[in-house]
Amino acid sequence: MMHRLFNLGLRGGGMVGKFLLIFFLARILQPEEVGTYGLFTVTVGYALYFLGLDFYTYSGRAMLHAEKEMWPAMLRDQAVLFVCSYLVVFPLLGLIFFAGLLPAKLALVFYVLLTVEHLSQELNRLMVIIGKPLAAGVFIFIRSGAWCYALVAAYLGGFIKVDLQTVLWLWVMADTLVLIAGIWLLRKLPWGKMTWRINWGWIYQGLKVAALFLGGTLALRGLFTLDRYFVETFVNREMLGVYTLYMGICFSLIGFVDAAVFSFRYPALVSLYKSGKLAAFKTAKRQFGRQTLVAVMILALAAGLLIVPVLEWIGKPIYQQHLAVFFVLLAASIMFVISHIPHFALYAMGHDRSIVGAHIAGFIVFIVLCAVLAPTYGMYGVAIALFMAVVIVGVLKQWRFVLGCRLDKTAVNSI
């Protein structure tokens, strides 16, 4: 129990660090630099999916069902896959700099950060699989929050002058520390028993399994990546800075609700459904929904009340001039959190294709609406398109959940 609470504290500390970082950057950097930071971070985040290919959704389960002596070979085969993905993805990412979407001076830190962020992320997941959850919690804190606290402390202490390069290289250092520690912890695996023949069949099977999850992930995360590119294309980098700040505030809600509700409640949904306790599943789903609604409304109310004092502290009028965008994005974030109520119910029921279908539909709606609204309404049009897209995603998930309950004879008969 104490380990679980400690891990939760580490996770919460990491989220708070990243949350506070965006306010700090908005205060000391110009809006254009905040916009560049926002575009840089979402590009790194989206590129990670193309490097990792969501292969962990297959390899993690495979390792848990395999003998420990097989783990080194599985890790070696996974590394081979990643080398192949790097060889394909890295050159294509160069087009971002060639097109001038990101400054060429950030290319080096971009590729270095992308590499260490991906590898440290995979190591984080691996720590959970091999039974080292405490290490995983510490790694998450270092990667997501510790370096943010260090940055602010060093700045306030007068030790460094903060610019975009400083922020990104400090992030690299944090990931590198996790990478070194993770490799050290893997030294005790039975590497001497590893077979040297690459199991291409295992890799191919894993790609087939992961493909469905990857498609849904790319569609959903595409909403929160291409929105920045639409703002950059149809408005300017300064307005992108405003959009980045507001997105950083509003969509942090999902992280806090996840820590407070999702991480505790959704495993019970899965367990109840799989064990056939349908009445209990129905009750748990309703409790899950109520707790989610309460948590998100409290957080949204706090965000709405505090936004003006926070903007006054930041001290840049441009953010206050576009406060309406904040409330559109806040509404979008509320709907996004609420959409997780049917999402986790569908997940518990094993309806993965319904989840993926909803994500793809939402992505298509977003692209179409942005193409229509962004040229005329700029940043506001993108925010409205995002709101409509997450509403569509939530409605489709709820519809598929109700339909699934009616069609599945083993599910509840009414919700």
Backbone torsions as a table, in degrees:
resi	resn	phi	psi	omega
1	MET	NA	-43.5	-179.8
2	MET	-64.4	-38.3	178.1
3	HIS	-62.9	-40.3	-179.8
4	ARG	-64.7	-43.7	178.7
5	LEU	-65.0	-37.9	178.7
6	PHE	-65.0	-42.7	177.7
7	ASN	-63.2	-40.4	177.8
8	LEU	-63.4	-39.1	177.0
9	GLY	-63.8	-40.3	177.2
10	LEU	-63.5	-43.1	179.5
11	ARG	-64.6	-44.5	178.4
12	GLY	-63.2	-40.7	177.7
13	GLY	-62.7	-37.8	177.1
14	GLY	-65.0	-44.3	179.6
15	MET	-63.5	-41.9	179.7
16	VAL	-63.7	-39.7	178.7
17	GLY	-60.4	-47.7	178.4
18	LYS	-65.5	-35.6	179.6
19	PHE	-64.3	-45.5	-178.9
20	LEU	-71.2	-27.3	-178.2
21	LEU	-59.3	-40.1	-176.2
22	ILE	-65.9	-34.6	176.0
23	PHE	-67.3	-43.0	179.6
24	PHE	-60.3	-45.7	-179.9
25	LEU	-66.0	-39.0	179.7
26	ALA	-64.2	-29.3	-179.0
27	ARG	-78.4	-39.7	-172.3
28	ILE	-100.0	-18.6	179.9
29	LEU	-105.4	159.6	174.8
30	GLN	-74.7	153.0	-179.6
31	PRO	-53.2	-36.0	179.0
32	GLU	-62.8	-38.4	178.5
33	GLU	-70.1	-36.7	175.7
34	VAL	-63.7	-38.6	177.0
35	GLY	-63.5	-41.3	177.3
36	THR	-64.4	-41.9	177.3
37	TYR	-60.0	-44.4	179.7
38	GLY	-62.8	-43.9	179.5
39	LEU	-66.1	-39.6	179.6
40	PHE	-63.5	-48.0	-174.4
41	THR	-68.6	-40.1	179.8
42	VAL	-70.6	-30.2	177.5
43	THR	-68.4	-42.8	175.0
44	VAL	-60.7	-46.9	-178.7
45	GLY	-60.3	-41.0	-179.3
46	TYR	-73.2	-38.1	179.6
47	ALA	-63.7	-27.8	179.8
48	LEU	-58.8	-34.5	-179.5
49	TYR	-68.1	-33.7	178.7
50	PHE	-74.6	-27.1	176.9
51	LEU	-78.8	-45.9	-176.8
52	GLY	-85.4	-24.0	175.4
53	LEU	59.3	20.4	-176.8
54	ASP	53.8	27.1	-177.1
55	PHE	-64.8	-23.9	-179.2
56	TYR	-62.6	-24.2	178.9
57	THR	-63.8	-24.5	176.3
58	TYR	-98.5	-48.0	-173.2
59	SER	-65.8	-35.1	179.9
60	GLY	-61.6	-48.8	178.6
61	ARG	-65.6	-37.3	179.5
62	ALA	-63.6	-40.7	179.4
63	MET	-67.4	-37.7	-179.8
64	LEU	-65.4	-27.5	-179.3
65	HIS	-98.0	3.6	-178.8
66	ALA	-108.3	160.3	174.4
67	GLU	-67.7	149.5	-177.9
68	LYS	-58.8	-30.4	-179.9
69	GLU	-65.1	-20.0	-179.6
70	MET	-86.2	-14.4	-174.8
71	TRP	-60.0	-46.7	-179.5
72	PRO	-56.7	-41.4	179.2
73	ALA	-65.3	-39.0	178.1
74	MET	-64.5	-41.3	178.4
75	LEU	-66.3	-38.4	177.6
76	ARG	-63.0	-44.2	179.7
77	ASP	-65.0	-37.9	176.9
78	GLN	-65.0	-38.9	177.7
79	ALA	-63.6	-38.1	177.4
80	VAL	-61.7	-43.5	177.5
81	LEU	-60.4	-43.0	-178.9
82	PHE	-65.5	-37.7	176.6
83	VAL	-59.8	-43.0	178.6
84	CYS	-63.3	-42.9	-179.8
85	SER	-66.4	-36.4	177.3
86	TYR	-62.1	-43.5	-177.7
87	LEU	-63.2	-28.5	179.9
88	VAL	-89.0	-45.1	-170.7
89	VAL	-77.8	-41.4	-175.3
90	PHE	-56.3	-48.5	178.3
91	PRO	-61.9	-37.0	-179.7
92	LEU	-65.9	-35.1	179.1
93	LEU	-66.0	-22.2	176.8
94	GLY	-60.9	-22.8	178.9
95	LEU	-63.0	-28.3	179.4
96	ILE	-62.3	-40.9	179.6
97	PHE	-79.2	-35.3	178.6
98	PHE	-63.4	-35.8	-179.9
99	ALA	-81.8	-5.9	179.0
100	GLY	79.0	14.1	179.1
101	LEU	-71.2	-32.9	171.4
102	LEU	-124.3	145.3	-178.9
103	PRO	-61.7	138.4	-179.5
104	ALA	-61.0	-26.9	-178.6
105	LYS	-68.4	-13.5	178.5
106	LEU	-97.0	3.0	-175.2
107	ALA	-62.3	-43.5	-177.2
108	LEU	-63.2	-51.3	-179.1
109	VAL	-65.9	-29.4	177.7
110	PHE	-62.0	-51.4	-177.2
111	TYR	-69.4	-38.2	178.3
112	VAL	-66.2	-46.8	-179.8
113	LEU	-63.4	-42.3	-179.8
114	LEU	-59.8	-39.9	-179.6
115	THR	-67.1	-52.7	-176.3
116	VAL	-71.2	-30.8	177.5
117	GLU	-67.4	-42.1	179.0
118	HIS	-65.4	-48.4	-177.1
119	LEU	-66.7	-39.0	178.5
120	SER	-69.3	-33.6	176.1
121	GLN	-64.0	-43.7	178.7
122	GLU	-65.4	-38.9	177.3
123	LEU	-65.1	-36.8	176.9
124	ASN	-58.2	-47.5	179.1
125	ARG	-65.2	-37.3	-178.0
126	LEU	-66.3	-35.2	179.0
127	MET	-59.8	-38.5	178.5
128	VAL	-66.2	-42.0	-176.6
129	ILE	-65.3	-40.8	-176.2
130	ILE	-88.2	8.5	173.3
131	GLY	85.5	34.1	177.2
132	LYS	-125.2	64.8	-177.1
133	PRO	-65.1	-30.9	179.3
134	LEU	-65.6	-43.7	176.2
135	ALA	-60.7	-40.8	178.9
136	ALA	-61.0	-41.4	178.9
137	GLY	-64.3	-42.9	177.8
138	VAL	-64.0	-41.4	179.9
139	PHE	-62.1	-42.8	179.5
140	ILE	-62.2	-41.8	-179.9
141	PHE	-63.6	-43.0	179.6
142	ILE	-64.0	-44.8	-175.9
143	ARG	-69.6	-35.5	-170.7
144	SER	-103.9	-27.0	-173.5
145	GLY	-130.8	-36.8	-173.0
146	ALA	-58.7	-43.5	-177.4
147	TRP	-69.4	-27.8	176.7
148	CYS	-66.9	-44.7	176.7
149	TYR	-62.0	-41.7	-179.6
150	ALA	-62.9	-40.3	179.5
151	LEU	-61.6	-49.2	-178.4
152	VAL	-64.3	-42.8	-179.2
153	ALA	-63.5	-42.7	-179.8
154	ALA	-65.4	-37.3	178.7
155	TYR	-67.5	-47.7	-178.9
156	LEU	-65.9	-29.1	178.0
157	GLY	-81.6	-2.2	178.7
158	GLY	76.1	18.5	-177.3
159	PHE	-86.0	-25.2	-177.9
160	ILE	-138.6	158.6	170.1
161	LYS	-105.9	121.6	-172.7
162	VAL	-86.8	124.4	167.2
163	ASP	-135.8	-178.7	-174.0
164	LEU	-62.7	-40.9	179.4
165	GLN	-62.2	-41.8	179.2
166	THR	-60.1	-45.2	-180.0
167	VAL	-59.4	-47.8	-174.4
168	LEU	-70.7	-38.2	179.7
169	TRP	-71.8	-30.2	174.7
170	LEU	-67.1	-37.0	174.3
171	TRP	-60.5	-43.2	177.0
172	VAL	-59.0	-43.4	-179.2
173	MET	-62.0	-40.7	179.1
174	ALA	-63.0	-45.9	178.9
175	ASP	-64.3	-37.9	179.7
176	THR	-64.7	-40.1	177.1
177	LEU	-60.1	-44.3	177.8
178	VAL	-63.8	-40.4	-179.2
179	LEU	-61.3	-46.1	179.5
180	ILE	-63.8	-45.6	-179.6
181	ALA	-64.6	-39.1	-179.7
182	GLY	-66.0	-43.2	177.4
183	ILE	-62.4	-39.1	178.6
184	TRP	-61.3	-40.5	-178.9
185	LEU	-71.4	-19.8	179.5
186	LEU	-85.9	-3.6	-173.6
187	ARG	-64.2	-24.4	-175.4
188	LYS	-86.6	-1.8	175.9
189	LEU	-66.8	153.8	-177.1
190	PRO	-74.6	67.3	-177.3
191	TRP	-64.2	-27.6	-178.9
192	GLY	-66.9	-19.5	-179.3
193	LYS	-94.9	5.6	-177.5
194	MET	-70.7	132.0	173.3
195	THR	-78.5	150.0	-173.3
196	TRP	-95.2	-8.2	-179.4
197	ARG	-84.2	125.2	179.9
198	ILE	-70.8	131.3	-179.2
199	ASN	-92.0	83.8	-178.3
200	TRP	-64.6	-31.4	177.9
201	GLY	-63.0	-40.1	177.8
202	TRP	-64.9	-41.1	178.4
203	ILE	-63.2	-44.8	-179.0
204	TYR	-63.6	-42.8	178.2
205	GLN	-62.2	-41.0	178.5
206	GLY	-63.7	-39.2	178.7
207	LEU	-65.0	-37.7	178.3
208	LYS	-64.4	-42.8	179.9
209	VAL	-67.7	-42.6	-175.6
210	ALA	-75.3	-19.4	-174.2
211	ALA	-58.6	-42.1	-179.5
212	LEU	-62.6	-47.7	-179.9
213	PHE	-64.3	-39.3	-179.0
214	LEU	-63.3	-42.1	179.7
215	GLY	-59.8	-45.3	178.8
216	GLY	-66.7	-39.4	179.8
217	THR	-64.7	-45.4	-179.7
218	LEU	-62.7	-38.3	179.2
219	ALA	-66.2	-47.1	-178.5
220	LEU	-66.7	-49.2	-178.8
221	ARG	-68.6	-21.8	176.4
222	GLY	-62.0	-31.1	176.6
223	LEU	-59.0	-41.6	-173.4
224	PHE	-96.3	15.5	174.4
225	THR	-120.8	-51.9	-178.2
226	LEU	-70.0	-20.7	176.6
227	ASP	-59.3	-41.0	178.5
228	ARG	-65.0	-38.7	-179.6
229	TYR	-69.2	-33.4	175.2
230	PHE	-66.0	-42.6	178.0
231	VAL	-64.0	-43.4	178.5
232	GLU	-61.0	-40.6	-175.2
233	THR	-76.0	-43.7	-172.2
234	PHE	-98.5	-9.2	176.7
235	VAL	-124.5	-108.4	176.7
236	ASN	-163.6	175.0	-176.1
237	ARG	-67.6	-32.1	179.3
238	GLU	-64.4	-45.5	178.2
239	MET	-67.4	-29.5	175.8
240	LEU	-63.6	-34.2	175.9
241	GLY	-62.6	-42.1	176.8
242	VAL	-62.2	-46.8	-179.2
243	TYR	-62.6	-39.6	180.0
244	THR	-63.0	-44.2	178.7
245	LEU	-61.0	-48.5	-177.4
246	TYR	-66.7	-37.5	176.1
247	MET	-65.5	-39.6	178.8
248	GLY	-61.1	-35.7	178.7
249	ILE	-75.9	-53.6	-170.9
250	CYS	-66.8	-44.7	-174.1
251	PHE	-89.0	8.6	166.7
252	SER	-76.1	-14.7	179.5
253	LEU	-57.1	-40.0	-177.0
254	ILE	-62.9	-36.6	179.3
255	GLY	-65.9	-42.6	-178.7
256	PHE	-71.3	-39.0	176.9
257	VAL	-68.0	-35.8	177.3
258	ASP	-59.9	-46.6	-179.3
259	ALA	-67.9	-35.9	-174.8
260	ALA	-84.6	-31.3	-173.0
261	VAL	-125.4	-58.7	-169.5
262	PHE	-57.5	-49.3	-173.7
263	SER	-63.0	-24.3	-179.8
264	PHE	-91.6	-34.1	-168.6
265	ARG	-96.2	-35.6	-172.4
266	TYR	-69.1	-30.2	175.4
267	PRO	-60.2	-33.5	178.2
268	ALA	-67.0	-37.7	176.8
269	LEU	-59.7	-46.1	179.9
270	VAL	-61.1	-47.1	-177.1
271	SER	-63.0	-43.4	-178.1
272	LEU	-65.7	-42.0	-178.9
273	TYR	-68.4	-44.8	-178.4
274	LYS	-64.3	-29.8	-179.2
275	SER	-88.2	-0.4	176.0
276	GLY	80.9	11.8	179.4
277	LYS	-86.8	77.0	-168.6
278	LEU	-70.7	-37.9	177.8
279	ALA	-64.4	-42.2	178.1
280	ALA	-67.0	-35.6	177.0
281	PHE	-62.0	-44.3	179.0
282	LYS	-60.5	-45.4	179.6
283	THR	-65.1	-43.9	-179.1
284	ALA	-64.1	-37.3	179.5
285	LYS	-64.7	-40.9	178.8
286	ARG	-67.1	-41.2	176.7
287	GLN	-63.0	-41.7	177.3
288	PHE	-58.3	-43.6	179.9
289	GLY	-65.2	-44.2	-179.9
290	ARG	-63.6	-44.2	-179.4
291	GLN	-64.9	-37.2	177.8
292	THR	-64.4	-45.7	-179.6
293	LEU	-62.4	-44.1	179.6
294	VAL	-62.2	-46.2	-177.4
295	ALA	-63.5	-45.8	-175.8
296	VAL	-70.4	-34.8	179.6
297	MET	-69.9	-37.7	176.7
298	ILE	-63.5	-46.0	-179.2
299	LEU	-66.2	-40.8	-180.0
300	ALA	-66.2	-39.9	177.9
301	LEU	-62.9	-43.0	178.0
302	ALA	-62.2	-42.6	179.4
303	ALA	-63.3	-41.7	-179.4
304	GLY	-65.8	-35.6	-178.9
305	LEU	-77.1	-31.2	-173.5
306	LEU	-93.5	-12.6	-171.8
307	ILE	-61.7	-41.9	-178.5
308	VAL	-65.5	-49.4	175.9
309	PRO	-57.7	-37.2	179.2
310	VAL	-65.2	-43.2	179.7
311	LEU	-65.9	-35.0	176.2
312	GLU	-65.5	-37.1	177.3
313	TRP	-67.0	-39.1	178.2
314	ILE	-62.5	-39.9	170.5
315	GLY	79.0	25.9	177.2
316	LYS	-122.8	112.1	-172.7
317	PRO	-56.3	-28.2	-175.0
318	ILE	-60.3	-31.0	179.5
319	TYR	-70.0	-41.3	-179.7
320	GLN	-70.4	-27.5	-179.1
321	GLN	-67.9	-19.7	-177.5
322	HIS	-122.2	38.6	-177.1
323	LEU	-64.1	-26.6	-179.6
324	ALA	-59.6	-34.0	178.9
325	VAL	-62.9	-37.1	179.1
326	PHE	-57.4	-44.8	-176.1
327	PHE	-72.6	-30.4	173.3
328	VAL	-65.5	-45.2	179.5
329	LEU	-68.4	-32.8	176.5
330	LEU	-64.5	-41.6	176.8
331	ALA	-63.0	-40.2	178.8
332	ALA	-63.8	-39.9	-178.7
333	SER	-69.1	-36.1	176.6
334	ILE	-62.1	-45.9	179.4
335	MET	-65.3	-35.1	179.3
336	PHE	-65.6	-43.0	177.7
337	VAL	-63.7	-44.7	-179.2
338	ILE	-61.9	-33.4	180.0
339	SER	-63.9	-16.9	178.6
340	HIS	-76.0	-13.0	177.0
341	ILE	-65.4	-57.0	174.7
342	PRO	-69.2	-25.5	179.9
343	HIS	-59.7	-50.6	-177.5
344	PHE	-71.8	-28.2	174.8
345	ALA	-66.7	-43.9	176.8
346	LEU	-62.7	-39.6	178.5
347	TYR	-62.0	-43.0	179.3
348	ALA	-62.3	-34.4	-178.4
349	MET	-84.0	-4.7	178.6
350	GLY	79.6	19.0	-178.8
351	HIS	-91.0	62.6	-176.0
352	ASP	-64.9	-36.7	-178.1
353	ARG	-65.4	-32.6	176.7
354	SER	-66.2	-38.9	177.6
355	ILE	-64.0	-48.0	180.0
356	VAL	-61.5	-43.2	179.7
357	GLY	-60.3	-40.3	178.1
358	ALA	-64.6	-40.7	179.3
359	HIS	-64.3	-42.8	-179.4
360	ILE	-66.4	-41.6	178.3
361	ALA	-62.0	-43.6	178.3
362	GLY	-62.5	-38.7	179.0
363	PHE	-64.0	-42.9	179.5
364	ILE	-63.8	-44.1	177.9
365	VAL	-60.1	-41.9	-179.4
366	PHE	-62.5	-46.9	-179.0
367	ILE	-61.1	-45.2	-179.0
368	VAL	-63.8	-47.3	-178.9
369	LEU	-65.5	-38.6	177.8
370	CYS	-63.5	-42.2	179.6
371	ALA	-61.8	-30.8	-179.2
372	VAL	-85.6	-44.3	-170.6
373	LEU	-90.1	-37.9	-173.0
374	ALA	-61.1	-41.4	-179.4
375	PRO	-60.8	-28.5	-177.8
376	THR	-97.7	-44.0	-172.6
377	TYR	-106.1	0.8	173.8
378	GLY	58.3	-131.2	-176.9
379	MET	-59.6	-35.8	178.9
380	TYR	-65.7	-39.7	178.3
381	GLY	-63.1	-40.0	178.2
382	VAL	-65.1	-42.9	-179.8
383	ALA	-63.2	-41.7	178.4
384	ILE	-65.2	-41.4	178.2
385	ALA	-61.6	-39.7	178.6
386	LEU	-65.7	-42.3	177.9
387	PHE	-59.6	-47.8	-179.0
388	MET	-63.8	-37.1	-178.9
389	ALA	-65.3	-45.0	-178.8
390	VAL	-70.6	-29.5	173.9
391	VAL	-63.3	-45.6	178.3
392	ILE	-59.7	-44.6	179.5
393	VAL	-59.0	-46.4	-179.1
394	GLY	-65.7	-43.5	-180.0
395	VAL	-63.4	-43.3	-179.7
396	LEU	-65.5	-38.7	178.5
397	LYS	-66.1	-42.3	178.5
398	GLN	-65.2	-41.0	178.6
399	TRP	-62.2	-44.9	-179.8
400	ARG	-67.5	-32.2	177.9
401	PHE	-66.6	-48.6	179.4
402	VAL	-62.9	-44.4	179.3
403	LEU	-62.5	-41.4	179.7
404	GLY	-63.4	-37.2	178.3
405	CYS	-65.7	-34.8	-179.5
406	ARG	-74.7	-35.9	-176.2
407	LEU	-84.6	-30.1	-177.0
408	ASP	-85.0	113.7	-176.9
409	LYS	-67.4	-17.1	179.7
410	THR	-94.0	-2.3	-178.2
411	ALA	-96.1	176.9	177.2
412	VAL	-65.1	152.1	-176.0
413	ASN	-86.3	-23.7	178.6
414	SER	-153.0	147.4	179.2
415	ILE	-122.1	NA	NA
